Amino acid sequence: MYYYLSIFSEHAIVAARASVMVYDDGNKKWVPSGASQGISKVQIYHHSVNNTFRVVGRKLNDHEVTILVLPYKGCFFSPYILISDGVI
């Protein structure tokens, strides 16, 4: 019964369309996340039972997951970039 309640305790609290990028250390540049290019729908979910959050991004055209992040202490967001531990 708890599992049933737990699944439905998570809901999106905000959503945005974005170009999700990852940093390629080898080439020293930002590249699109995922196999295909395109805009993603990025949502922040809140789990009300556990009081936890996660960030999920999926491509609009094929629903490929482009980002899946569990924010933690020391991690913060801006409209343009996810910064984790001060490393961009």
PDB file of N, CA, C and O in Angstrom:
ATOM      1  N   MET A   1       0.820  -1.196   0.000  1.00  0.00           N
ATOM      2  CA  MET A   1       0.000   0.000   0.000  1.00  0.00           C
ATOM      3  C   MET A   1       0.864   1.260   0.000  1.00  0.00           C
ATOM      4  O   MET A   1       0.534   2.232  -0.680  1.00  0.00           O
ATOM      5  N   TYR A   2       1.972   1.257   0.758  1.00  0.00           N
ATOM      6  CA  TYR A   2       2.839   2.427   0.815  1.00  0.00           C
ATOM      7  C   TYR A   2       3.402   2.745  -0.568  1.00  0.00           C
ATOM      8  O   TYR A   2       3.498   3.914  -0.942  1.00  0.00           O
ATOM      9  N   TYR A   3       3.779   1.705  -1.337  1.00  0.00           N
ATOM     10  CA  TYR A   3       4.332   1.920  -2.668  1.00  0.00           C
ATOM     11  C   TYR A   3       3.315   2.637  -3.550  1.00  0.00           C
ATOM     12  O   TYR A   3       3.681   3.550  -4.290  1.00  0.00           O
ATOM     13  N   TYR A   4       2.069   2.249  -3.485  1.00  0.00           N
ATOM     14  CA  TYR A   4       1.012   2.887  -4.265  1.00  0.00           C
ATOM     15  C   TYR A   4       0.908   4.364  -3.911  1.00  0.00           C
ATOM     16  O   TYR A   4       0.834   5.206  -4.806  1.00  0.00           O
ATOM     17  N   LEU A   5       0.901   4.689  -2.644  1.00  0.00           N
ATOM     18  CA  LEU A   5       0.810   6.086  -2.208  1.00  0.00           C
ATOM     19  C   LEU A   5       2.061   6.859  -2.595  1.00  0.00           C
ATOM     20  O   LEU A   5       1.985   8.032  -2.961  1.00  0.00           O
ATOM     21  N   SER A   6       3.214   6.197  -2.514  1.00  0.00           N
ATOM     22  CA  SER A   6       4.476   6.855  -2.804  1.00  0.00           C
ATOM     23  C   SER A   6       4.568   7.298  -4.262  1.00  0.00           C
ATOM     24  O   SER A   6       5.052   8.397  -4.535  1.00  0.00           O
ATOM     25  N   ILE A   7       4.119   6.477  -5.196  1.00  0.00           N
ATOM     26  CA  ILE A   7       4.183   6.816  -6.619  1.00  0.00           C
ATOM     27  C   ILE A   7       3.391   8.089  -6.905  1.00  0.00           C
ATOM     28  O   ILE A   7       3.847   8.949  -7.659  1.00  0.00           O
ATOM     29  N   PHE A   8       2.240   8.207  -6.321  1.00  0.00           N
ATOM     30  CA  PHE A   8       1.366   9.341  -6.606  1.00  0.00           C
ATOM     31  C   PHE A   8       1.638  10.545  -5.718  1.00  0.00           C
ATOM     32  O   PHE A   8       0.906  11.534  -5.765  1.00  0.00           O
ATOM     33  N   SER A   9       2.682  10.465  -4.913  1.00  0.00           N
ATOM     34  CA  SER A   9       3.048  11.585  -4.046  1.00  0.00           C
ATOM     35  C   SER A   9       4.015  12.538  -4.724  1.00  0.00           C
ATOM     36  O   SER A   9       4.385  13.557  -4.141  1.00  0.00           O
ATOM     37  N   GLU A  10       4.433  12.228  -5.948  1.00  0.00           N
ATOM     38  CA  GLU A  10       5.363  13.080  -6.678  1.00  0.00           C
ATOM     39  C   GLU A  10       4.590  13.865  -7.743  1.00  0.00           C
ATOM     40  O   GLU A  10       3.757  13.316  -8.465  1.00  0.00           O
ATOM     41  N   HIS A  11       4.892  15.164  -7.817  1.00  0.00           N
ATOM     42  CA  HIS A  11       4.232  15.990  -8.837  1.00  0.00           C
ATOM     43  C   HIS A  11       5.185  17.084  -9.313  1.00  0.00           C
ATOM     44  O   HIS A  11       6.068  17.525  -8.577  1.00  0.00           O
ATOM     45  N   ALA A  12       4.988  17.508 -10.553  1.00  0.00           N
ATOM     46  CA  ALA A  12       5.823  18.564 -11.129  1.00  0.00           C
ATOM     47  C   ALA A  12       5.438  19.898 -10.505  1.00  0.00           C
ATOM     48  O   ALA A  12       4.259  20.246 -10.443  1.00  0.00           O
ATOM     49  N   ILE A  13       6.446  20.647 -10.041  1.00  0.00           N
ATOM     50  CA  ILE A  13       6.164  21.953  -9.450  1.00  0.00           C
ATOM     51  C   ILE A  13       6.517  23.087 -10.402  1.00  0.00           C
ATOM     52  O   ILE A  13       6.075  24.220 -10.211  1.00  0.00           O
ATOM     53  N   VAL A  14       7.318  22.785 -11.434  1.00  0.00           N
ATOM     54  CA  VAL A  14       7.658  23.788 -12.441  1.00  0.00           C
ATOM     55  C   VAL A  14       8.123  23.056 -13.702  1.00  0.00           C
ATOM     56  O   VAL A  14       8.669  21.955 -13.627  1.00  0.00           O
ATOM     57  N   ALA A  15       7.901  23.679 -14.853  1.00  0.00           N
ATOM     58  CA  ALA A  15       8.338  23.097 -16.126  1.00  0.00           C
ATOM     59  C   ALA A  15       8.795  24.215 -17.051  1.00  0.00           C
ATOM     60  O   ALA A  15       8.295  25.338 -16.991  1.00  0.00           O
ATOM     61  N   ALA A  16       9.755  23.882 -17.910  1.00  0.00           N
ATOM     62  CA  ALA A  16      10.262  24.848 -18.886  1.00  0.00           C
ATOM     63  C   ALA A  16      10.780  24.095 -20.097  1.00  0.00           C
ATOM     64  O   ALA A  16      11.143  22.923 -20.006  1.00  0.00           O
ATOM     65  N   ARG A  17      10.811  24.775 -21.221  1.00  0.00           N
ATOM     66  CA  ARG A  17      11.447  24.228 -22.421  1.00  0.00           C
ATOM     67  C   ARG A  17      12.883  24.731 -22.442  1.00  0.00           C
ATOM     68  O   ARG A  17      13.148  25.898 -22.154  1.00  0.00           O
ATOM     69  N   ALA A  18      13.811  23.835 -22.787  1.00  0.00           N
ATOM     70  CA  ALA A  18      15.227  24.219 -22.739  1.00  0.00           C
ATOM     71  C   ALA A  18      16.057  23.371 -23.688  1.00  0.00           C
ATOM     72  O   ALA A  18      15.683  22.253 -24.043  1.00  0.00           O
ATOM     73  N   SER A  19      17.184  23.924 -24.086  1.00  0.00           N
ATOM     74  CA  SER A  19      18.212  23.146 -24.780  1.00  0.00           C
ATOM     75  C   SER A  19      19.146  22.618 -23.701  1.00  0.00           C
ATOM     76  O   SER A  19      19.893  23.388 -23.099  1.00  0.00           O
ATOM     77  N   VAL A  20      19.112  21.321 -23.452  1.00  0.00           N
ATOM     78  CA  VAL A  20      19.923  20.718 -22.402  1.00  0.00           C
ATOM     79  C   VAL A  20      21.295  20.385 -22.998  1.00  0.00           C
ATOM     80  O   VAL A  20      21.401  19.697 -24.013  1.00  0.00           O
ATOM     81  N   MET A  21      22.330  20.889 -22.345  1.00  0.00           N
ATOM     82  CA  MET A  21      23.703  20.712 -22.822  1.00  0.00           C
ATOM     83  C   MET A  21      24.533  20.033 -21.731  1.00  0.00           C
ATOM     84  O   MET A  21      24.247  20.162 -20.541  1.00  0.00           O
ATOM     85  N   VAL A  22      25.564  19.310 -22.163  1.00  0.00           N
ATOM     86  CA  VAL A  22      26.541  18.720 -21.244  1.00  0.00           C
ATOM     87  C   VAL A  22      27.925  19.165 -21.693  1.00  0.00           C
ATOM     88  O   VAL A  22      28.154  19.428 -22.873  1.00  0.00           O
ATOM     89  N   TYR A  23      28.839  19.247 -20.742  1.00  0.00           N
ATOM     90  CA  TYR A  23      30.178  19.711 -21.076  1.00  0.00           C
ATOM     91  C   TYR A  23      31.047  18.532 -21.492  1.00  0.00           C
ATOM     92  O   TYR A  23      31.163  17.551 -20.757  1.00  0.00           O
ATOM     93  N   ASP A  24      31.651  18.626 -22.658  1.00  0.00           N
ATOM     94  CA  ASP A  24      32.562  17.614 -23.185  1.00  0.00           C
ATOM     95  C   ASP A  24      33.985  18.017 -22.790  1.00  0.00           C
ATOM     96  O   ASP A  24      34.573  18.913 -23.397  1.00  0.00           O
ATOM     97  N   ASP A  25      34.534  17.349 -21.767  1.00  0.00           N
ATOM     98  CA  ASP A  25      35.874  17.686 -21.270  1.00  0.00           C
ATOM     99  C   ASP A  25      36.946  17.504 -22.329  1.00  0.00           C
ATOM    100  O   ASP A  25      37.887  18.295 -22.400  1.00  0.00           O
ATOM    101  N   GLY A  26      36.816  16.473 -23.153  1.00  0.00           N
ATOM    102  CA  GLY A  26      37.826  16.197 -24.166  1.00  0.00           C
ATOM    103  C   GLY A  26      37.965  17.306 -25.187  1.00  0.00           C
ATOM    104  O   GLY A  26      39.077  17.670 -25.571  1.00  0.00           O
ATOM    105  N   ASN A  27      36.829  17.847 -25.632  1.00  0.00           N
ATOM    106  CA  ASN A  27      36.835  18.915 -26.632  1.00  0.00           C
ATOM    107  C   ASN A  27      36.711  20.307 -26.028  1.00  0.00           C
ATOM    108  O   ASN A  27      36.775  21.306 -26.745  1.00  0.00           O
ATOM    109  N   LYS A  28      36.534  20.378 -24.714  1.00  0.00           N
ATOM    110  CA  LYS A  28      36.423  21.654 -23.995  1.00  0.00           C
ATOM    111  C   LYS A  28      35.303  22.537 -24.560  1.00  0.00           C
ATOM    112  O   LYS A  28      35.499  23.723 -24.822  1.00  0.00           O
ATOM    113  N   LYS A  29      34.107  21.919 -24.742  1.00  0.00           N
ATOM    114  CA  LYS A  29      32.961  22.705 -25.221  1.00  0.00           C
ATOM    115  C   LYS A  29      31.658  22.044 -24.788  1.00  0.00           C
ATOM    116  O   LYS A  29      31.624  20.868 -24.425  1.00  0.00           O
ATOM    117  N   TRP A  30      30.590  22.831 -24.836  1.00  0.00           N
ATOM    118  CA  TRP A  30      29.252  22.345 -24.516  1.00  0.00           C
ATOM    119  C   TRP A  30      28.656  21.673 -25.744  1.00  0.00           C
ATOM    120  O   TRP A  30      28.763  22.188 -26.857  1.00  0.00           O
ATOM    121  N   VAL A  31      28.018  20.505 -25.534  1.00  0.00           N
ATOM    122  CA  VAL A  31      27.369  19.767 -26.619  1.00  0.00           C
ATOM    123  C   VAL A  31      25.956  19.390 -26.188  1.00  0.00           C
ATOM    124  O   VAL A  31      25.693  19.260 -24.992  1.00  0.00           O
ATOM    125  N   PRO A  32      25.035  19.210 -27.147  1.00  0.00           N
ATOM    126  CA  PRO A  32      23.660  18.819 -26.792  1.00  0.00           C
ATOM    127  C   PRO A  32      23.642  17.472 -26.068  1.00  0.00           C
ATOM    128  O   PRO A  32      24.386  16.556 -26.416  1.00  0.00           O
ATOM    129  N   SER A  33      22.794  17.371 -25.074  1.00  0.00           N
ATOM    130  CA  SER A  33      22.619  16.121 -24.346  1.00  0.00           C
ATOM    131  C   SER A  33      21.759  15.171 -25.166  1.00  0.00           C
ATOM    132  O   SER A  33      20.765  15.586 -25.762  1.00  0.00           O
ATOM    133  N   GLY A  34      22.136  13.911 -25.197  1.00  0.00           N
ATOM    134  CA  GLY A  34      21.351  12.905 -25.895  1.00  0.00           C
ATOM    135  C   GLY A  34      21.839  12.633 -27.294  1.00  0.00           C
ATOM    136  O   GLY A  34      22.766  13.279 -27.783  1.00  0.00           O
ATOM    137  N   ALA A  35      21.202  11.664 -27.938  1.00  0.00           N
ATOM    138  CA  ALA A  35      21.605  11.221 -29.273  1.00  0.00           C
ATOM    139  C   ALA A  35      21.138  12.175 -30.371  1.00  0.00           C
ATOM    140  O   ALA A  35      21.785  12.293 -31.411  1.00  0.00           O
ATOM    141  N   SER A  36      20.029  12.846 -30.140  1.00  0.00           N
ATOM    142  CA  SER A  36      19.485  13.748 -31.158  1.00  0.00           C
ATOM    143  C   SER A  36      19.453  15.180 -30.620  1.00  0.00           C
ATOM    144  O   SER A  36      19.468  15.394 -29.408  1.00  0.00           O
ATOM    145  N   GLN A  37      19.410  16.145 -31.519  1.00  0.00           N
ATOM    146  CA  GLN A  37      19.301  17.534 -31.096  1.00  0.00           C
ATOM    147  C   GLN A  37      17.832  17.899 -30.961  1.00  0.00           C
ATOM    148  O   GLN A  37      16.962  17.264 -31.556  1.00  0.00           O
ATOM    149  N   GLY A  38      17.570  18.922 -30.177  1.00  0.00           N
ATOM    150  CA  GLY A  38      16.196  19.379 -30.029  1.00  0.00           C
ATOM    151  C   GLY A  38      15.941  19.966 -28.659  1.00  0.00           C
ATOM    152  O   GLY A  38      16.780  19.905 -27.760  1.00  0.00           O
ATOM    153  N   ILE A  39      14.773  20.528 -28.529  1.00  0.00           N
ATOM    154  CA  ILE A  39      14.339  21.155 -27.278  1.00  0.00           C
ATOM    155  C   ILE A  39      13.781  20.091 -26.339  1.00  0.00           C
ATOM    156  O   ILE A  39      13.109  19.153 -26.768  1.00  0.00           O
ATOM    157  N   SER A  40      14.072  20.256 -25.049  1.00  0.00           N
ATOM    158  CA  SER A  40      13.569  19.347 -24.018  1.00  0.00           C
ATOM    159  C   SER A  40      12.553  20.055 -23.136  1.00  0.00           C
ATOM    160  O   SER A  40      12.599  21.273 -22.969  1.00  0.00           O
ATOM    161  N   LYS A  41      11.648  19.285 -22.579  1.00  0.00           N
ATOM    162  CA  LYS A  41      10.772  19.781 -21.516  1.00  0.00           C
ATOM    163  C   LYS A  41      11.452  19.367 -20.213  1.00  0.00           C
ATOM    164  O   LYS A  41      11.600  18.177 -19.932  1.00  0.00           O
ATOM    165  N   VAL A  42      11.863  20.356 -19.420  1.00  0.00           N
ATOM    166  CA  VAL A  42      12.563  20.104 -18.161  1.00  0.00           C
ATOM    167  C   VAL A  42      11.600  20.414 -17.019  1.00  0.00           C
ATOM    168  O   VAL A  42      11.015  21.496 -16.958  1.00  0.00           O
ATOM    169  N   GLN A  43      11.447  19.448 -16.118  1.00  0.00           N
ATOM    170  CA  GLN A  43      10.520  19.606 -14.996  1.00  0.00           C
ATOM    171  C   GLN A  43      11.237  19.339 -13.679  1.00  0.00           C
ATOM    172  O   GLN A  43      12.137  18.502 -13.605  1.00  0.00           O
ATOM    173  N   ILE A  44      10.826  20.061 -12.644  1.00  0.00           N
ATOM    174  CA  ILE A  44      11.284  19.766 -11.289  1.00  0.00           C
ATOM    175  C   ILE A  44      10.118  19.107 -10.571  1.00  0.00           C
ATOM    176  O   ILE A  44       9.032  19.674 -10.460  1.00  0.00           O
ATOM    177  N   TYR A  45      10.367  17.899 -10.086  1.00  0.00           N
ATOM    178  CA  TYR A  45       9.352  17.131  -9.364  1.00  0.00           C
ATOM    179  C   TYR A  45       9.609  17.196  -7.873  1.00  0.00           C
ATOM    180  O   TYR A  45      10.758  17.198  -7.431  1.00  0.00           O
ATOM    181  N   HIS A  46       8.529  17.250  -7.094  1.00  0.00           N
ATOM    182  CA  HIS A  46       8.616  17.222  -5.634  1.00  0.00           C
ATOM    183  C   HIS A  46       7.870  15.994  -5.145  1.00  0.00           C
ATOM    184  O   HIS A  46       6.719  15.769  -5.520  1.00  0.00           O
ATOM    185  N   HIS A  47       8.521  15.205  -4.310  1.00  0.00           N
ATOM    186  CA  HIS A  47       7.895  14.031  -3.691  1.00  0.00           C
ATOM    187  C   HIS A  47       7.470  14.454  -2.292  1.00  0.00           C
ATOM    188  O   HIS A  47       8.308  14.642  -1.410  1.00  0.00           O
ATOM    189  N   SER A  48       6.166  14.603  -2.094  1.00  0.00           N
ATOM    190  CA  SER A  48       5.667  15.184  -0.841  1.00  0.00           C
ATOM    191  C   SER A  48       5.814  14.252   0.361  1.00  0.00           C
ATOM    192  O   SER A  48       5.909  14.737   1.489  1.00  0.00           O
ATOM    193  N   VAL A  49       5.834  12.948   0.164  1.00  0.00           N
ATOM    194  CA  VAL A  49       5.992  12.016   1.283  1.00  0.00           C
ATOM    195  C   VAL A  49       7.434  12.035   1.793  1.00  0.00           C
ATOM    196  O   VAL A  49       7.669  12.116   2.998  1.00  0.00           O
ATOM    197  N   ASN A  50       8.404  11.959   0.865  1.00  0.00           N
ATOM    198  CA  ASN A  50       9.817  11.934   1.243  1.00  0.00           C
ATOM    199  C   ASN A  50      10.441  13.323   1.322  1.00  0.00           C
ATOM    200  O   ASN A  50      11.569  13.464   1.794  1.00  0.00           O
ATOM    201  N   ASN A  51       9.726  14.346   0.870  1.00  0.00           N
ATOM    202  CA  ASN A  51      10.221  15.718   0.779  1.00  0.00           C
ATOM    203  C   ASN A  51      11.542  15.772   0.000  1.00  0.00           C
ATOM    204  O   ASN A  51      12.521  16.366   0.453  1.00  0.00           O
ATOM    205  N   THR A  52      11.549  15.138  -1.182  1.00  0.00           N
ATOM    206  CA  THR A  52      12.715  15.131  -2.056  1.00  0.00           C
ATOM    207  C   THR A  52      12.332  15.733  -3.411  1.00  0.00           C
ATOM    208  O   THR A  52      11.155  15.879  -3.738  1.00  0.00           O
ATOM    209  N   PHE A  53      13.360  16.074  -4.182  1.00  0.00           N
ATOM    210  CA  PHE A  53      13.161  16.685  -5.496  1.00  0.00           C
ATOM    211  C   PHE A  53      13.985  15.951  -6.531  1.00  0.00           C
ATOM    212  O   PHE A  53      14.967  15.289  -6.193  1.00  0.00           O
ATOM    213  N   ARG A  54      13.588  16.065  -7.805  1.00  0.00           N
ATOM    214  CA  ARG A  54      14.414  15.598  -8.911  1.00  0.00           C
ATOM    215  C   ARG A  54      14.110  16.446 -10.134  1.00  0.00           C
ATOM    216  O   ARG A  54      13.003  16.958 -10.299  1.00  0.00           O
ATOM    217  N   VAL A  55      15.112  16.582 -10.983  1.00  0.00           N
ATOM    218  CA  VAL A  55      14.992  17.342 -12.219  1.00  0.00           C
ATOM    219  C   VAL A  55      15.030  16.333 -13.362  1.00  0.00           C
ATOM    220  O   VAL A  55      15.954  15.525 -13.463  1.00  0.00           O
ATOM    221  N   VAL A  56      14.009  16.393 -14.224  1.00  0.00           N
ATOM    222  CA  VAL A  56      13.903  15.460 -15.344  1.00  0.00           C
ATOM    223  C   VAL A  56      13.697  16.258 -16.620  1.00  0.00           C
ATOM    224  O   VAL A  56      12.838  17.138 -16.683  1.00  0.00           O
ATOM    225  N   GLY A  57      14.494  15.942 -17.641  1.00  0.00           N
ATOM    226  CA  GLY A  57      14.328  16.564 -18.947  1.00  0.00           C
ATOM    227  C   GLY A  57      14.142  15.497 -20.003  1.00  0.00           C
ATOM    228  O   GLY A  57      14.868  14.503 -20.024  1.00  0.00           O
ATOM    229  N   ARG A  58      13.165  15.700 -20.888  1.00  0.00           N
ATOM    230  CA  ARG A  58      12.898  14.777 -21.991  1.00  0.00           C
ATOM    231  C   ARG A  58      12.747  15.574 -23.272  1.00  0.00           C
ATOM    232  O   ARG A  58      12.129  16.638 -23.283  1.00  0.00           O
ATOM    233  N   LYS A  59      13.316  15.053 -24.356  1.00  0.00           N
ATOM    234  CA  LYS A  59      13.173  15.692 -25.663  1.00  0.00           C
ATOM    235  C   LYS A  59      11.693  15.723 -26.051  1.00  0.00           C
ATOM    236  O   LYS A  59      10.962  14.757 -25.831  1.00  0.00           O
ATOM    237  N   LEU A  60      11.268  16.832 -26.623  1.00  0.00           N
ATOM    238  CA  LEU A  60       9.873  16.965 -27.031  1.00  0.00           C
ATOM    239  C   LEU A  60       9.534  16.042 -28.199  1.00  0.00           C
ATOM    240  O   LEU A  60       8.418  15.530 -28.281  1.00  0.00           O
ATOM    241  N   ASN A  61      10.493  15.826 -29.103  1.00  0.00           N
ATOM    242  CA  ASN A  61      10.189  15.050 -30.308  1.00  0.00           C
ATOM    243  C   ASN A  61      10.175  13.536 -30.086  1.00  0.00           C
ATOM    244  O   ASN A  61       9.321  12.851 -30.650  1.00  0.00           O
ATOM    245  N   ASP A  62      11.099  12.990 -29.278  1.00  0.00           N
ATOM    246  CA  ASP A  62      11.156  11.532 -29.120  1.00  0.00           C
ATOM    247  C   ASP A  62      11.157  11.059 -27.666  1.00  0.00           C
ATOM    248  O   ASP A  62      11.284   9.860 -27.416  1.00  0.00           O
ATOM    249  N   HIS A  63      11.018  11.971 -26.704  1.00  0.00           N
ATOM    250  CA  HIS A  63      10.928  11.683 -25.261  1.00  0.00           C
ATOM    251  C   HIS A  63      12.201  11.069 -24.671  1.00  0.00           C
ATOM    252  O   HIS A  63      12.160  10.461 -23.601  1.00  0.00           O
ATOM    253  N   GLU A  64      13.332  11.228 -25.368  1.00  0.00           N
ATOM    254  CA  GLU A  64      14.609  10.757 -24.841  1.00  0.00           C
ATOM    255  C   GLU A  64      14.947  11.547 -23.574  1.00  0.00           C
ATOM    256  O   GLU A  64      14.782  12.766 -23.541  1.00  0.00           O
ATOM    257  N   VAL A  65      15.418  10.860 -22.538  1.00  0.00           N
ATOM    258  CA  VAL A  65      15.809  11.531 -21.298  1.00  0.00           C
ATOM    259  C   VAL A  65      17.129  12.272 -21.540  1.00  0.00           C
ATOM    260  O   VAL A  65      18.122  11.675 -21.955  1.00  0.00           O
ATOM    261  N   THR A  66      17.121  13.578 -21.275  1.00  0.00           N
ATOM    262  CA  THR A  66      18.312  14.399 -21.486  1.00  0.00           C
ATOM    263  C   THR A  66      18.963  14.825 -20.183  1.00  0.00           C
ATOM    264  O   THR A  66      20.145  15.169 -20.161  1.00  0.00           O
ATOM    265  N   ILE A  67      18.207  14.806 -19.103  1.00  0.00           N
ATOM    266  CA  ILE A  67      18.766  15.131 -17.785  1.00  0.00           C
ATOM    267  C   ILE A  67      17.924  14.437 -16.720  1.00  0.00           C
ATOM    268  O   ILE A  67      16.697  14.387 -16.804  1.00  0.00           O
ATOM    269  N   LEU A  68      18.614  13.908 -15.723  1.00  0.00           N
ATOM    270  CA  LEU A  68      17.966  13.313 -14.557  1.00  0.00           C
ATOM    271  C   LEU A  68      18.898  13.572 -13.386  1.00  0.00           C
ATOM    272  O   LEU A  68      19.919  12.903 -13.233  1.00  0.00           O
ATOM    273  N   VAL A  69      18.537  14.550 -12.560  1.00  0.00           N
ATOM    274  CA  VAL A  69      19.397  15.017 -11.479  1.00  0.00           C
ATOM    275  C   VAL A  69      18.630  14.997 -10.172  1.00  0.00           C
ATOM    276  O   VAL A  69      17.476  15.421 -10.112  1.00  0.00           O
ATOM    277  N   LEU A  70      19.272  14.505  -9.129  1.00  0.00           N
ATOM    278  CA  LEU A  70      18.735  14.591  -7.782  1.00  0.00           C
ATOM    279  C   LEU A  70      19.487  15.700  -7.069  1.00  0.00           C
ATOM    280  O   LEU A  70      20.624  15.500  -6.641  1.00  0.00           O
ATOM    281  N   PRO A  71      18.864  16.875  -6.935  1.00  0.00           N
ATOM    282  CA  PRO A  71      19.564  17.993  -6.282  1.00  0.00           C
ATOM    283  C   PRO A  71      19.963  17.632  -4.851  1.00  0.00           C
ATOM    284  O   PRO A  71      19.277  16.862  -4.179  1.00  0.00           O
ATOM    285  N   TYR A  72      21.059  18.189  -4.406  1.00  0.00           N
ATOM    286  CA  TYR A  72      21.579  17.934  -3.075  1.00  0.00           C
ATOM    287  C   TYR A  72      22.126  19.235  -2.505  1.00  0.00           C
ATOM    288  O   TYR A  72      22.244  20.233  -3.217  1.00  0.00           O
ATOM    289  N   LYS A  73      22.455  19.220  -1.233  1.00  0.00           N
ATOM    290  CA  LYS A  73      22.998  20.410  -0.596  1.00  0.00           C
ATOM    291  C   LYS A  73      24.270  20.839  -1.318  1.00  0.00           C
ATOM    292  O   LYS A  73      25.163  20.021  -1.543  1.00  0.00           O
ATOM    293  N   GLY A  74      24.355  22.099  -1.678  1.00  0.00           N
ATOM    294  CA  GLY A  74      25.494  22.605  -2.419  1.00  0.00           C
ATOM    295  C   GLY A  74      25.243  22.690  -3.919  1.00  0.00           C
ATOM    296  O   GLY A  74      26.071  23.219  -4.660  1.00  0.00           O
ATOM    297  N   CYS A  75      24.125  22.181  -4.360  1.00  0.00           N
ATOM    298  CA  CYS A  75      23.749  22.213  -5.776  1.00  0.00           C
ATOM    299  C   CYS A  75      22.693  23.303  -5.940  1.00  0.00           C
ATOM    300  O   CYS A  75      21.728  23.354  -5.177  1.00  0.00           O
ATOM    301  N   PHE A  76      22.872  24.181  -6.940  1.00  0.00           N
ATOM    302  CA  PHE A  76      21.853  25.205  -7.166  1.00  0.00           C
ATOM    303  C   PHE A  76      21.636  25.399  -8.649  1.00  0.00           C
ATOM    304  O   PHE A  76      22.465  24.997  -9.466  1.00  0.00           O
ATOM    305  N   PHE A  77      20.522  26.017  -8.995  1.00  0.00           N
ATOM    306  CA  PHE A  77      20.105  26.167 -10.375  1.00  0.00           C
ATOM    307  C   PHE A  77      19.998  27.631 -10.757  1.00  0.00           C
ATOM    308  O   PHE A  77      19.720  28.482  -9.913  1.00  0.00           O
ATOM    309  N   SER A  78      20.216  27.917 -12.011  1.00  0.00           N
ATOM    310  CA  SER A  78      19.938  29.235 -12.568  1.00  0.00           C
ATOM    311  C   SER A  78      19.144  29.007 -13.839  1.00  0.00           C
ATOM    312  O   SER A  78      19.054  27.871 -14.303  1.00  0.00           O
ATOM    313  N   PRO A  79      18.567  30.044 -14.416  1.00  0.00           N
ATOM    314  CA  PRO A  79      17.792  29.844 -15.647  1.00  0.00           C
ATOM    315  C   PRO A  79      18.636  29.330 -16.809  1.00  0.00           C
ATOM    316  O   PRO A  79      18.085  28.833 -17.791  1.00  0.00           O
ATOM    317  N   TYR A  80      19.947  29.438 -16.718  1.00  0.00           N
ATOM    318  CA  TYR A  80      20.793  29.106 -17.858  1.00  0.00           C
ATOM    319  C   TYR A  80      21.660  27.884 -17.670  1.00  0.00           C
ATOM    320  O   TYR A  80      22.067  27.271 -18.656  1.00  0.00           O
ATOM    321  N   ILE A  81      21.959  27.507 -16.437  1.00  0.00           N
ATOM    322  CA  ILE A  81      22.933  26.446 -16.235  1.00  0.00           C
ATOM    323  C   ILE A  81      22.733  25.791 -14.864  1.00  0.00           C
ATOM    324  O   ILE A  81      22.326  26.449 -13.906  1.00  0.00           O
ATOM    325  N   LEU A  82      23.016  24.516 -14.783  1.00  0.00           N
ATOM    326  CA  LEU A  82      23.025  23.786 -13.517  1.00  0.00           C
ATOM    327  C   LEU A  82      24.447  23.827 -12.988  1.00  0.00           C
ATOM    328  O   LEU A  82      25.382  23.422 -13.679  1.00  0.00           O
ATOM    329  N   ILE A  83      24.612  24.304 -11.789  1.00  0.00           N
ATOM    330  CA  ILE A  83      25.941  24.388 -11.196  1.00  0.00           C
ATOM    331  C   ILE A  83      25.958  23.447  -9.993  1.00  0.00           C
ATOM    332  O   ILE A  83      25.108  23.533  -9.107  1.00  0.00           O
ATOM    333  N   SER A  84      26.929  22.562  -9.980  1.00  0.00           N
ATOM    334  CA  SER A  84      27.039  21.575  -8.937  1.00  0.00           C
ATOM    335  C   SER A  84      28.426  21.663  -8.308  1.00  0.00           C
ATOM    336  O   SER A  84      29.432  21.551  -9.008  1.00  0.00           O
ATOM    337  N   ASP A  85      28.485  21.862  -6.996  1.00  0.00           N
ATOM    338  CA  ASP A  85      29.763  21.974  -6.279  1.00  0.00           C
ATOM    339  C   ASP A  85      30.655  23.066  -6.847  1.00  0.00           C
ATOM    340  O   ASP A  85      31.878  22.965  -6.762  1.00  0.00           O
ATOM    341  N   GLY A  86      30.071  24.099  -7.421  1.00  0.00           N
ATOM    342  CA  GLY A  86      30.846  25.211  -7.940  1.00  0.00           C
ATOM    343  C   GLY A  86      31.535  24.926  -9.251  1.00  0.00           C
ATOM    344  O   GLY A  86      32.252  25.787  -9.762  1.00  0.00           O
ATOM    345  N   VAL A  87      31.342  23.741  -9.819  1.00  0.00           N
ATOM    346  CA  VAL A  87      31.960  23.395 -11.100  1.00  0.00           C
ATOM    347  C   VAL A  87      30.924  23.585 -12.193  1.00  0.00           C
ATOM    348  O   VAL A  87      29.833  23.017 -12.133  1.00  0.00           O
ATOM    349  N   ILE A  88      31.270  24.385 -13.188  1.00  0.00           N
ATOM    350  CA  ILE A  88      30.316  24.644 -14.275  1.00  0.00           C
ATOM    351  C   ILE A  88      30.557  23.629 -15.379  1.00  0.00           C
ATOM    352  O   ILE A  88      29.869  23.653 -16.400  1.00  0.00           O
TER     353      ILE A  88
END
